[in-house]
Amino acid sequence: MMTLDSFDWSITNRELVIFIPNWGRGEYVRQTVKTIDTMVPLNKWLVVVINDRIHEDLSDLDGFENTVYLTFGPERTTEGRGDAFMRNVAIKRCQSKWFFQKDPEIIVTGDFIQNILNCPTDMYRLSGPAQKTREDTTKRFLQGKSTIYECSKDADDYTIDPDKFVYCHFGFAVKTKILRDMRGYDEDYKKMYCADRDLYMRLMAQGIQPTFDPQCHPIHLWHTLPWYPNTPKTKADYAEMQSLFASKDPQQFIRNNPDTWGEGD
């Protein structure tokens, strides 16, 4: 099993790394990486997946889909936490010029890889509409029984507002050096809320201008929402992270301990 200690990060010395944090959604990873369609040569980009404490064998994607993966342990299948930690593991070690992030359930239409490499600013975002595919069509897609077109047609549309962070995690890229100089996501966000908006506000505080790509948009496949704030515990967690976010100053965009950030804990 490939682990953080054995993974060779020198293979990420490319123009672009597409990073996918994975917490038990290997079936989504398999199907969505297969939808990547680009004219850019394979040696210029790479998909890196990190299993976050739940090992899933993705070796069937090695090479053919230009995808590599590793597992961060120890394995803990019931304890949820913020997703900043795995993202920071990759940000700290990645050697690519550009760092693109998407979650396992996101399909990106169009040649977003080529468009990132041609991006005139230091940040790239997918343009709207952001689409959320319904449950039945998603399940058929995961079984190879529906197409990207069907996922797009059987979906609800949402506007992507250039002035807001919402749907940013559906697909965005930033120069890797910028993210590393910021020490990545703020690891004070230990629960599954607000780290994404915090990062976005810190990027904006630096005057970084996002370029929106009208040729490419995200399709978000249906999945369960264990962290949606609809139980007493998740509501309390959400309120706690919102309060933390309100206490932060985005102008102080460098966060985390310089020696211990990005170690996954």
C-alpha positions in Angstrom: 0.0 0.0 0.0 1.4 3.4 -1.0 1.6 5.7 2.0 2.8 9.2 2.7 6.2 7.9 3.6 6.7 5.9 0.4 5.1 8.2 -2.1 7.5 9.8 -4.6 6.4 13.5 -4.8 8.9 14.2 -7.5 6.4 12.8 -10.0 4.2 15.8 -9.3 6.8 18.1 -11.0 4.4 18.9 -13.8 2.5 21.9 -15.1 -0.6 20.9 -13.2 -1.7 18.5 -10.5 -5.4 17.7 -10.1 -5.8 16.8 -6.4 -8.8 14.8 -5.1 -9.2 14.1 -1.4 -11.0 10.8 -0.9 -13.0 9.7 2.2 -14.7 6.5 1.1 -15.9 7.6 -2.4 -13.6 5.5 -4.6 -16.5 4.6 -6.9 -16.9 8.3 -7.6 -13.1 8.8 -8.2 -13.1 6.0 -10.7 -15.9 7.3 -12.8 -15.1 11.1 -12.7 -11.4 10.9 -13.5 -12.5 8.9 -16.6 -14.4 12.0 -17.8 -11.3 14.2 -18.0 -10.9 15.2 -21.7 -7.9 17.2 -22.7 -5.5 17.7 -25.6 -2.6 18.4 -23.1 0.1 15.7 -23.2 0.0 13.3 -20.2 3.5 14.3 -19.0 2.3 17.8 -18.2 -0.4 16.9 -15.7 -1.3 14.3 -13.1 -4.2 13.3 -10.9 -3.2 12.7 -7.3 -5.7 11.1 -4.9 -5.2 10.8 -1.1 -7.3 8.4 0.8 -8.0 10.0 4.1 -7.8 7.2 6.7 -10.0 4.9 4.7 -7.9 2.8 2.3 -9.4 2.1 -1.1 -7.5 0.3 -3.8 -7.4 2.5 -6.9 -4.6 0.6 -8.7 -6.9 -0.1 -11.6 -6.5 3.6 -12.5 -2.7 3.6 -12.4 -1.2 4.8 -15.7 -4.2 4.4 -17.9 -6.1 7.3 -16.4 -2.9 9.3 -15.4 -3.9 8.8 -11.8 -1.8 8.0 -8.8 -2.9 7.6 -5.2 -1.8 7.0 -1.6 -3.4 6.3 1.7 -2.9 8.4 4.8 -3.4 6.5 8.0 -4.2 5.2 10.5 -7.5 3.9 9.3 -10.5 5.4 11.1 -13.8 4.9 9.3 -16.2 6.6 11.7 -14.5 9.9 12.7 -15.3 12.8 10.5 -13.1 16.0 10.5 -12.4 19.0 8.4 -11.0 18.3 4.9 -8.3 21.0 5.3 -5.8 18.4 6.5 -5.5 16.2 3.5 -5.5 19.2 1.2 -2.6 20.6 3.1 -0.7 17.4 2.9 -0.7 17.7 -0.9 -0.2 21.5 -1.0 2.9 21.2 1.2 4.6 18.6 -0.9 3.3 19.1 -4.5 5.9 20.3 -7.0 3.6 21.4 -9.8 3.1 25.0 -11.1 -0.7 24.8 -10.8 -2.8 23.0 -8.1 -6.3 22.2 -9.1 -8.8 20.8 -6.6 -12.0 18.9 -7.1 -13.9 16.5 -4.9 -14.5 12.8 -6.0 -18.1 13.5 -7.1 -17.3 16.4 -9.5 -17.4 16.0 -13.3 -15.8 18.9 -15.1 -16.9 19.5 -18.7 -14.5 20.8 -21.4 -10.7 21.0 -21.6 -10.2 22.7 -18.2 -6.6 21.4 -18.1 -5.6 23.4 -21.3 -7.5 26.4 -20.0 -5.7 26.4 -16.6 -2.4 26.3 -18.3 -3.4 29.3 -20.4 -4.9 31.2 -17.5 -3.7 34.8 -17.4 -4.1 35.3 -13.6 -2.9 33.3 -10.6 -6.3 31.7 -9.9 -8.7 29.8 -12.2 -12.4 29.0 -11.5 -15.0 27.0 -13.3 -17.9 29.1 -14.6 -21.6 28.4 -14.2 -24.0 26.9 -14.1 -23.0 24.6 -11.3 -25.2 21.6 -11.7 -26.3 19.0 -9.1 -27.4 15.7 -10.6 -30.2 13.9 -9.0 -29.9 10.6 -7.1 -31.2 8.1 -9.7 -29.1 9.4 -12.6 -26.1 9.5 -10.4 -26.5 5.9 -9.4 -26.8 4.9 -13.0 -23.7 6.9 -13.9 -21.7 5.1 -11.3 -22.8 1.8 -12.8 -21.8 3.0 -16.3 -25.5 3.2 -17.3 -25.9 7.0 -17.9 -23.8 9.6 -19.6 -22.4 13.0 -18.8 -25.1 14.5 -20.9 -27.8 12.7 -18.9 -26.2 13.9 -15.7 -26.3 17.4 -16.9 -29.9 17.2 -18.1 -31.2 15.6 -14.9 -29.7 18.3 -12.6 -30.6 21.5 -10.8 -28.7 24.6 -12.0 -27.0 27.1 -9.6 -25.4 30.4 -10.6 -21.7 30.8 -9.8 -21.2 34.3 -8.5 -17.7 35.7 -9.2 -17.9 37.7 -5.9 -18.6 34.6 -3.7 -16.7 31.5 -2.6 -19.8 29.3 -3.1 -19.1 26.3 -5.4 -15.4 27.1 -5.5 -14.6 23.6 -4.3 -16.5 22.3 -7.3 -13.3 23.1 -9.2 -10.6 25.7 -8.9 -6.8 26.1 -9.4 -4.2 28.4 -7.8 -0.5 28.6 -8.4 0.9 26.1 -5.9 3.5 28.5 -4.6 0.8 30.9 -3.5 -1.0 28.1 -1.5 2.3 26.9 0.0 3.3 30.4 1.0 -0.1 30.8 2.8 0.6 27.4 4.5 -2.6 26.1 2.9 -5.9 25.9 4.6 -6.3 27.0 8.2 -6.1 23.9 10.3 -8.0 25.5 13.2 -11.1 24.4 11.2 -11.2 20.9 12.6 -14.8 20.1 11.6 -16.3 20.0 8.1 -17.3 23.6 7.7 -15.9 27.0 6.6 -12.3 26.1 5.7 -13.1 26.6 2.1 -14.6 30.1 2.5 -11.7 31.1 4.8 -9.2 30.1 2.1 -11.1 32.0 -0.5 -11.2 35.2 1.5 -7.5 34.9 2.3 -6.8 34.6 -1.4 -9.0 37.7 -2.2 -7.2 39.6 0.6 -4.0 39.2 -1.3 -5.5 40.8 -4.4 -5.5 37.6 -6.4 -7.8 37.8 -9.3 -9.7 34.7 -10.4 -10.2 34.0 -14.0 -13.6 32.4 -14.8 -13.8 29.9 -17.6 -17.0 30.1 -19.6 -16.1 27.0 -21.5 -16.0 24.6 -18.5 -18.5 24.0 -15.8 -18.9 21.5 -12.9 -21.5 18.8 -12.5 -21.9 17.6 -8.9 -23.1 14.0 -8.6 -25.5 13.2 -5.8 -24.1 11.7 -2.6 -25.2 11.5 1.0 -24.5 14.5 3.2 -23.3 13.3 6.6 -22.1 16.7 7.6 -25.2 18.8 6.5 -26.3 20.8 9.5 -29.7 19.1 10.1 -29.0 17.3 13.4 -28.3 18.8 16.8 -24.6 17.7 16.6 -24.0 18.9 13.1 -25.8 22.2 13.8 -23.6 22.8 16.8 -20.5 21.9 14.8 -21.5 24.3 12.0 -22.2 27.1 14.5 -18.8 26.5 16.1 -17.0 26.8 12.7 -19.0 29.8 11.7 -18.0 31.5 14.9 -14.4 30.6 14.3 -14.6 32.0 10.8 -16.1 35.3 12.1 -13.2 35.7 14.4 -10.5 35.4 11.7 -9.0 38.3 9.8 -8.4 37.4 6.1 -5.7 40.0 5.9 -3.7 37.7 8.1 -3.5 35.2 5.3 -0.5 33.2 6.5 -1.8 30.7 9.0 -0.7 27.5 10.8 2.5 26.6 12.6 5.4 26.7 10.0 6.9 23.4 11.3 3.8 21.3 11.8 1.3 22.3 9.2 0.5 19.9 6.3 1.2 16.7 8.3 -2.4 15.4 8.2 -3.1 15.6 11.9 
